[in-house]
Amino acid sequence: MDAFVHEHEQAAETQRLFSERGGFCREHAWLHHRRSALALTGAPVAQMYEGLLRRDIARLDRLARQLPGRPRSRRPEHTLLDKRDCEACERAERRLTDKAAAFVVALREPKVQVAYQDSDGLCIEHLDPVGAEALTSDSQVAAFLIADLKRRLEHLKTRLDEYERKRDHRLADTRTEADSAAWTDVVRSYVGDEFLDG
């Protein structure tokens, strides 16, 4: 997102794509806003949205001219602003796909597999593209990922079962910190840590 903040003046192509796609999705729009605020300037937001506003006003003028009772120059539109996919989401998706392919190659090495097993692993959201890449390009890495993920999920299931069991007030004195954190760790395992900024 910092690239969108710092490229805004020199990257006419970035602004053009931003306008053509109808801006960012909600998440990336506010992230762009926060990153600009951290840079102590609203200029990147203002400049990106100025082009989008011009485009959308022109589109609305065209739509108004196409309403019934007015001569039509082409087929009627079906949306007001024709919003398309977020450019920041697409860039992130491309980077994720490239990283997934590179990670599958790395996981062919036994030492990397051991290191991965000893680590906290990837959250499901980031593991899924790696698994998809492995399923199509390397069945041995796919088998490794399946077995490793199953082991991790079974461990989480055991921890959640313990959490539920020890919620009984009669077992409160046997509850550990790990038991108490199980319900947070399962969310972290699926979607990663919560970060306020990207």
C-alpha positions as CSV (number, residue, x, y, z in Angstrom):
1,M,0.0,0.0,0.0
2,D,3.0,2.3,0.6
3,A,3.6,2.1,-3.2
4,F,0.2,3.7,-3.8
5,V,1.1,6.5,-1.3
6,H,4.5,7.2,-2.7
7,E,3.9,6.6,-6.4
8,H,0.9,8.9,-6.7
9,E,2.7,11.8,-8.4
10,Q,4.9,9.9,-10.8
11,A,2.6,7.0,-11.8
12,A,-0.1,8.2,-14.1
13,E,-0.7,4.6,-15.1
14,T,-1.5,3.7,-11.5
15,Q,-4.0,6.6,-11.3
16,R,-5.6,5.5,-14.6
17,L,-6.0,1.9,-13.4
18,F,-7.4,3.2,-10.1
19,S,-10.0,5.2,-11.9
20,E,-10.9,2.6,-14.5
21,R,-11.5,0.0,-11.7
22,G,-13.6,2.3,-9.6
23,G,-11.1,2.7,-6.8
24,F,-10.1,0.4,-4.0
25,C,-12.2,-2.0,-2.0
26,R,-13.3,-0.8,1.4
27,E,-10.4,-2.4,3.2
28,H,-7.7,-1.1,0.9
29,A,-9.4,2.4,0.6
30,W,-9.1,2.9,4.4
31,L,-5.6,1.3,4.5
32,H,-4.5,3.8,1.8
33,H,-6.0,6.6,3.9
34,R,-4.2,5.4,7.0
35,R,-0.9,5.1,5.2
36,S,-1.3,8.6,3.7
37,A,-2.1,10.0,7.2
38,L,1.1,8.3,8.5
39,A,3.0,10.1,5.8
40,L,1.4,13.3,7.1
41,T,-0.3,14.1,3.8
42,G,-3.7,13.7,2.2
43,A,-2.3,14.4,-1.2
44,P,-2.1,10.7,-2.4
45,V,-5.7,10.1,-1.5
46,A,-6.9,13.4,-3.0
47,Q,-5.0,12.9,-6.2
48,M,-6.1,9.3,-6.7
49,Y,-9.7,10.1,-6.0
50,E,-9.8,13.3,-8.1
51,G,-9.4,11.2,-11.2
52,L,-12.0,8.7,-10.0
53,L,-14.5,11.5,-9.3
54,R,-14.0,13.0,-12.8
55,R,-14.5,9.5,-14.4
56,D,-17.6,8.8,-12.3
57,I,-19.2,12.2,-13.0
58,A,-18.6,11.8,-16.7
59,R,-20.2,8.3,-16.5
60,L,-23.2,9.6,-14.7
61,D,-23.6,12.3,-17.4
62,R,-23.6,9.6,-20.1
63,L,-26.1,7.6,-18.1
64,A,-28.4,10.6,-17.8
65,R,-28.3,11.0,-21.6
66,Q,-29.2,7.4,-22.1
67,L,-32.4,7.4,-20.0
68,P,-35.7,6.6,-21.7
69,G,-36.9,9.5,-23.9
70,R,-33.4,10.5,-24.9
71,P,-31.6,9.3,-28.0
72,R,-29.2,6.3,-27.3
73,S,-25.8,6.1,-28.9
74,R,-25.0,2.6,-27.6
75,R,-26.4,-0.2,-25.5
76,P,-27.8,0.8,-22.1
77,E,-25.7,0.4,-18.9
78,H,-26.7,-1.8,-16.0
79,T,-24.8,-0.2,-13.1
80,L,-24.3,3.4,-12.0
81,L,-20.5,3.5,-11.5
82,D,-19.3,0.2,-13.1
83,K,-17.0,-0.7,-10.1
84,R,-14.4,-3.3,-10.9
85,D,-12.0,-5.4,-8.9
86,C,-9.6,-3.5,-6.5
87,E,-6.1,-3.0,-8.0
88,A,-4.5,-3.4,-4.6
89,C,-6.3,-6.8,-4.1
90,E,-5.1,-7.9,-7.5
91,R,-1.5,-6.9,-6.8
92,A,-1.6,-8.7,-3.5
93,E,-3.1,-11.8,-5.1
94,R,-0.4,-11.9,-7.8
95,R,2.3,-11.5,-5.1
96,L,0.7,-14.3,-3.1
97,T,0.6,-16.6,-6.1
98,D,4.2,-16.0,-6.9
99,K,5.2,-16.5,-3.2
100,A,3.1,-19.7,-3.1
101,A,5.0,-21.1,-6.1
102,A,8.4,-20.2,-4.6
103,F,7.4,-21.8,-1.3
104,V,6.4,-25.1,-3.0
105,V,9.8,-25.2,-4.6
106,A,11.5,-24.5,-1.2
107,L,9.4,-27.3,0.4
108,R,11.0,-29.9,-1.9
109,E,14.1,-29.6,0.4
110,P,13.9,-32.0,3.5
111,K,15.5,-29.4,5.7
112,V,12.9,-26.8,4.8
113,Q,10.2,-29.4,5.6
114,V,11.7,-30.0,9.0
115,A,12.0,-26.3,9.7
116,Y,8.3,-25.8,8.6
117,Q,7.1,-28.6,10.9
118,D,9.0,-27.0,13.8
119,S,7.5,-23.6,13.1
120,D,4.0,-22.2,13.8
121,G,3.4,-22.8,10.1
122,L,1.2,-20.6,7.8
123,C,-2.3,-19.6,8.7
124,I,-4.9,-21.4,6.6
125,E,-5.6,-18.2,4.5
126,H,-1.9,-18.2,3.3
127,L,-1.4,-21.9,3.3
128,D,-4.4,-22.5,0.9
129,P,-2.7,-21.0,-2.1
130,V,0.5,-22.9,-1.3
131,G,-1.5,-26.1,-1.1
132,A,-3.3,-25.3,-4.4
133,E,0.0,-24.8,-6.1
134,A,1.4,-28.0,-4.6
135,L,-1.7,-30.0,-5.7
136,T,-1.1,-28.9,-9.3
137,S,2.7,-29.0,-9.5
138,D,4.2,-31.3,-6.9
139,S,2.3,-34.3,-5.4
140,Q,5.1,-35.0,-2.8
141,V,5.0,-31.5,-1.4
142,A,1.2,-31.7,-1.5
143,A,1.3,-34.9,0.6
144,F,3.6,-33.3,3.1
145,L,1.3,-30.3,3.4
146,I,-1.7,-32.4,3.9
147,A,-0.1,-34.5,6.6
148,D,1.3,-31.5,8.4
149,L,-1.9,-29.5,8.3
150,K,-3.9,-32.5,9.5
151,R,-1.5,-32.9,12.4
152,R,-1.8,-29.2,13.3
153,L,-5.6,-29.2,13.0
154,E,-5.9,-32.3,15.2
155,H,-3.8,-30.7,17.8
156,L,-6.0,-27.6,17.7
157,K,-9.1,-29.8,18.0
158,T,-7.6,-31.4,21.1
159,R,-6.8,-28.0,22.6
160,L,-10.3,-26.8,22.0
161,D,-11.8,-29.9,23.5
162,E,-9.7,-29.3,26.6
163,Y,-10.8,-25.6,26.7
164,E,-14.4,-26.7,26.6
165,R,-13.9,-29.4,29.2
166,K,-12.1,-27.1,31.6
167,R,-14.8,-24.4,31.3
168,D,-16.5,-26.4,34.0
169,H,-16.0,-24.5,37.2
170,R,-15.0,-27.7,39.0
171,L,-11.9,-27.9,36.7
172,A,-11.0,-24.2,36.8
173,D,-7.9,-24.9,38.9
174,T,-6.5,-27.3,36.3
175,R,-6.9,-24.8,33.4
176,T,-3.5,-23.8,31.8
177,E,-2.6,-20.7,29.9
178,A,-2.5,-22.8,26.7
179,D,-6.1,-24.0,27.5
180,S,-7.3,-20.5,27.9
181,A,-5.6,-19.4,24.6
182,A,-7.1,-22.2,22.5
183,W,-10.0,-20.2,21.2
184,T,-7.8,-17.4,20.1
185,D,-5.2,-19.7,18.6
186,V,-7.7,-21.4,16.4
187,V,-8.7,-18.1,14.9
188,R,-5.0,-17.2,14.4
189,S,-4.5,-20.5,12.7
190,Y,-7.2,-19.8,10.2
191,V,-6.7,-16.2,9.4
192,G,-3.3,-15.2,10.9
193,D,-2.7,-12.5,13.5
194,E,-4.8,-9.4,13.6
195,F,-2.8,-6.3,12.4
196,L,-4.1,-2.8,12.5
197,D,-2.1,-1.8,9.5
198,G,-0.7,-3.5,6.4
